[in-house]
């Protein structure tokens, strides 16, 4: 796998291009915004989504699929969940069965309720049956780009594929563990964003460490219930793609989803918050899909349900907390 195509040049796509550059002879990075691509060509940096980091010389900046995809052995998908279907549909003419597809998207598709890797398979299978893996874990793009030691998970039902990707992507500061549970890995990566909105609410309401610990623990419990109902493994959610990613997103200052909850608790309107953010907070859209998926699987997810009411129907943050605390008493 000597050449890598990265589809999506947000902060995470750019960080992956930087950290994976030593592992591939050439990386082609697809950029949606043509004006941004021009600046990246000229300055060798992504001044919009990841300023302050230089792109290695073997990273080519492209805006056309025809320049990015032919000859690529691996296609790394790094885009917001709501764009996976339209972008892969647009890429179809340049895809072939020799390619390996890796999804680094943390979200669910509203309506279909498919995980990102399932959306990729649904699109690409119109031409051929794709080899698909997923990449997830506790990662802030800026820390990966500056070389902080990072551990994450690559998962596929094809153990050989997961092993090859683990070897191809791992480096001195970027350590991959492999898993045979893409369901658990993707559900952990998607739904932790919903819980992280709640963590931001707790911080914005000046609630203490007790509250944060309870939210993270009970949030993990409901994420695990959903993953298991969909065929995932509870053990997966105790690892990097579950607990690790949840703790990071709920506690880290760089978390966009936590920021959304924080600002809601401070009284700002959601539209105002979203318009002030350069990058997508996946948890906003994922609340709808999570609640719908929980209903379909008959899984109780009270934290996700309250985040849905808060984000989509304006439920006051303090009321959401009150409802959670006054639910009927349960066995842990």
Buried (B, 14 or more C-beta within 10 A) or exposed (E): BEBBBBBBBBBBBBBBBBBBBEBBEBBBBBBBEEEBBEBBBEEBBBEBBBEEBEBBEBBBBBBEBEBBBEBBBBBBBBBBBBBBBEBBEEBEEBBEEEBBBBBBBBBBBBEEBBBBBBBBBBBBEEEEEBBBBBBBBBBBBBBBBBBEEBBBBBBBEBEEBBEBBBEBBBBEBBBBBBBBBBBBBBBBBBBBBBBBBBBBBBBBBEBEEEBBEBBBEBBBBBBBBBBBBBEBBEEBBBBBBBBBBBBBBBBBEEBBBBBBBBBBBBEBEBEEBEEEEEBBBBBBBBBBBBBBBBEEBEBEBBBBBBBBBBBEEEBEBEEBBEBBEEEEEEEE
